[in-house]
Amino acid sequence: MTDAITNKKNTVLIVDDEPQIRKLLKITLKSEGYKPEECENGAQAVRMSASIKPDLIILDLGLPDMDGKEVIDNIREWSQVPIIVCSVRDADTEVVDALGRGADDYVTKPFNPDVLLARIEANLRKSATQEAGEPDLENGRIKMDLVRHEVFVDGESTFFTPKEYELLRYFMVNRGKMITHKQLLKGVWGPAHGEDMQYLRVYVSQLREKIEPDVKAPSYVITEPGIGYRMEVIDEEAVSAEV
């Protein structure tokens, strides 16, 4: 297994009422560097989709409390997270209905783990491209691989906590734009944290420690007093001047 694969760290939510299937999927995903989370019914799936914000969902349709297609309907009201249906239902009508409701892919059980992993990789790359226009984001000395969840600063792989990563991703996707405190809090932490300004200041400070050439005079993440923050668009000449 390569370092590139083990560094993915994408969170994958497994939604299935069969413990054996969840166990198999967890082992398969962990072996490829993913971070699996699991639940056994539809209500939990909708709740966890909002709380942990997975990068991808593997969804069974035959759940004990609701049909999996209802889960798709619920999640699609507010999120475009990639959803791969994994079900014993193999009728064309089931596949067409699930895809029509917003599922991104459909795999029938029993499944080949290698095929499922390939589908996961393909859907993560597609999702990253749709969100940012490209699977890699670059700004000055910073490069982010949105598929493998890797960050490079001056060409060196740099560790970011999950929230630091999400905050940096939000800045990179919206570089050059002024972003309000509330937009950042809701975009990274969710609607319940819209007023946690001190929380945001702490994380911005931690982020600057890792990306700024001079933390005391930030040139990447700029404070807009009383409004929010802006990530400057840094060109190659500016990077050369920093060195």
C-alpha positions in Angstrom: 0.0 0.0 0.0 1.4 3.4 -1.0 1.7 6.4 1.2 -0.6 8.3 -1.2 -3.4 5.9 -0.5 -2.9 5.7 3.3 -3.1 9.5 3.4 -6.6 9.8 2.0 -8.5 10.0 5.3 -11.8 10.6 3.6 -14.7 9.9 5.9 -17.2 7.3 4.4 -20.5 6.7 6.2 -21.8 3.1 5.9 -25.6 2.8 6.2 -26.6 -0.8 6.5 -28.7 -2.9 9.0 -26.5 -6.0 8.5 -23.6 -6.1 11.0 -21.6 -8.5 8.8 -21.8 -6.1 5.8 -20.8 -3.1 8.0 -17.9 -5.1 9.3 -16.7 -6.1 5.8 -17.0 -2.6 4.5 -15.1 -1.1 7.5 -12.2 -3.6 7.0 -12.1 -2.9 3.3 -12.2 0.9 3.7 -9.7 1.0 6.5 -7.3 -1.1 4.5 -7.3 1.6 1.8 -6.8 4.5 4.2 -10.4 5.7 4.5 -12.1 6.6 7.8 -15.3 4.6 8.1 -18.3 5.6 10.2 -21.4 3.4 10.5 -25.1 3.4 11.3 -27.9 0.9 11.0 -31.0 2.8 10.0 -32.3 5.8 8.0 -32.9 8.2 10.8 -29.3 7.8 12.0 -28.0 8.2 8.5 -29.7 11.5 8.0 -28.6 12.7 11.5 -25.0 11.6 11.0 -24.8 13.1 7.5 -25.4 16.5 9.1 -23.2 16.0 12.1 -20.1 14.4 10.7 -20.4 15.6 7.1 -19.0 12.5 5.4 -17.2 12.8 2.1 -19.2 9.9 0.7 -22.1 7.6 1.8 -22.6 3.9 1.1 -26.3 3.3 1.4 -28.4 0.1 1.7 -32.0 0.5 0.6 -33.6 -2.1 2.8 -33.4 -0.3 6.2 -35.6 -1.2 9.2 -37.2 2.3 9.7 -37.5 3.6 6.2 -36.6 2.9 2.6 -33.1 4.0 1.6 -34.6 6.1 -1.2 -36.2 8.3 1.5 -32.8 8.8 3.0 -31.6 10.0 -0.4 -34.5 12.4 -0.6 -33.8 13.8 2.9 -30.1 14.3 2.3 -30.5 15.8 -1.1 -32.6 18.6 0.4 -29.4 20.2 1.8 -26.3 18.2 0.6 -24.7 17.0 -2.6 -22.4 14.5 -0.8 -21.8 11.5 -3.1 -24.1 8.6 -2.4 -23.4 5.1 -3.6 -26.4 2.7 -3.2 -25.3 -0.8 -2.3 -28.3 -3.1 -2.3 -29.6 -6.6 -3.2 -32.3 -5.0 -5.3 -31.1 -5.4 -8.8 -34.3 -4.5 -10.8 -33.7 -1.8 -13.4 -36.7 0.1 -12.0 -35.0 0.3 -8.5 -31.7 1.5 -10.0 -33.4 4.1 -12.2 -35.5 5.3 -9.2 -32.5 5.6 -6.9 -30.4 7.5 -9.4 -33.3 9.7 -10.3 -33.7 10.7 -6.7 -30.0 11.8 -6.5 -27.9 8.7 -5.9 -24.5 9.0 -7.7 -23.9 5.3 -8.3 -25.5 1.9 -7.7 -23.7 -1.4 -6.8 -25.6 -4.6 -6.3 -24.9 -7.2 -3.5 -23.0 -9.4 -3.3 -20.3 -6.9 -4.5 -16.7 -7.1 -5.4 -14.7 -5.0 -2.9 -12.2 -3.9 -5.5 -15.0 -2.7 -7.8 -16.7 -0.8 -4.9 -13.4 0.8 -4.0 -12.9 1.9 -7.6 -16.4 3.4 -7.6 -15.7 5.3 -4.3 -12.5 6.7 -5.7 -14.2 7.8 -8.9 -17.1 9.5 -7.1 -14.8 11.3 -4.7 -12.8 12.7 -7.6 -15.9 13.7 -9.4 -17.2 15.4 -6.2 -14.0 17.3 -5.7 -14.0 18.5 -9.3 -17.6 19.7 -9.1 -17.0 21.6 -5.9 -13.8 23.4 -6.7 -13.7 23.1 -10.5 -10.6 20.8 -10.1 -9.5 18.1 -7.7 -6.4 20.1 -6.7 -6.4 23.6 -5.3 -3.3 25.8 -5.4 -2.6 29.3 -4.0 0.9 30.5 -3.6 2.8 28.1 -1.3 -0.3 26.0 -0.6 -1.5 23.0 -2.5 -4.5 20.9 -1.5 -5.4 17.5 -3.0 -9.2 17.3 -2.3 -9.5 13.7 -3.2 -6.7 12.4 -0.9 -7.1 15.0 1.7 -3.5 16.1 1.6 -2.1 19.6 2.1 1.4 20.7 0.9 3.0 23.9 2.1 6.2 24.8 0.2 6.1 21.3 -1.3 6.1 19.6 2.2 3.2 17.4 3.3 1.7 19.2 6.3 -0.6 17.9 9.0 -4.0 19.6 9.5 -6.7 18.5 11.9 -10.1 17.7 10.2 -11.5 21.2 11.1 -8.3 23.0 10.1 -8.5 21.2 6.8 -12.2 22.1 6.2 -11.5 25.7 7.1 -8.5 25.9 4.7 -10.6 24.2 2.0 -13.3 26.8 2.4 -10.8 29.6 2.1 -9.1 28.0 -0.9 -12.4 27.4 -2.8 -13.4 31.0 -2.1 -10.0 32.6 -2.4 -10.2 36.3 -3.4 -13.6 36.7 -1.8 -14.6 38.4 1.4 -16.3 35.9 3.7 -18.3 36.9 6.7 -17.9 35.2 10.1 -21.3 33.6 9.8 -20.6 32.2 6.4 -17.4 30.6 7.6 -19.0 29.2 10.8 -22.0 27.8 9.0 -19.9 26.5 6.1 -17.4 24.7 8.2 -19.2 23.9 11.5 -22.9 24.0 10.5 -25.9 26.2 11.3 -25.7 25.7 15.0 -22.4 27.5 15.3 -23.3 30.7 13.5 -22.4 32.9 16.4 -19.3 31.2 17.8 -16.9 34.0 16.9 -14.2 33.1 19.4 -14.2 29.5 18.2 -13.5 30.8 14.7 -10.7 33.1 15.8 -8.9 30.3 17.5 -9.0 28.1 14.4 -8.0 30.9 12.1 -5.0 31.5 14.4 -4.1 27.8 14.2 -4.4 27.9 10.4 -2.1 30.9 10.1 0.6 29.1 12.1 0.7 26.5 9.4 0.4 28.5 6.2 1.7 32.1 6.8 5.3 33.0 6.1 5.0 35.6 8.9 2.2 34.9 11.4 2.5 38.5 12.8 1.9 40.0 9.4 -0.5 37.6 7.6 -0.4 37.7 3.8 -2.7 34.8 3.0 -5.7 35.0 5.4 -6.5 38.6 5.9 -8.8 40.0 8.6 -11.7 42.2 7.4 -12.4 44.1 10.7 -16.0 43.6 11.9 -16.9 41.5 8.8 -14.8 38.4 8.4 -11.8 37.2 6.5 -10.4 37.0 3.0 -7.9 34.7 1.5 -5.6 36.6 -0.9 -4.9 35.2 -4.3 -1.1 34.7 -4.3 0.9 34.5 -7.5 4.1 32.7 -8.2 6.2 35.9 -8.0 4.9 36.6 -4.5 5.9 33.1 -3.5 9.4 33.6 -4.9 9.7 36.9 -2.9 8.7 35.0 0.3 11.6 32.6 0.0 
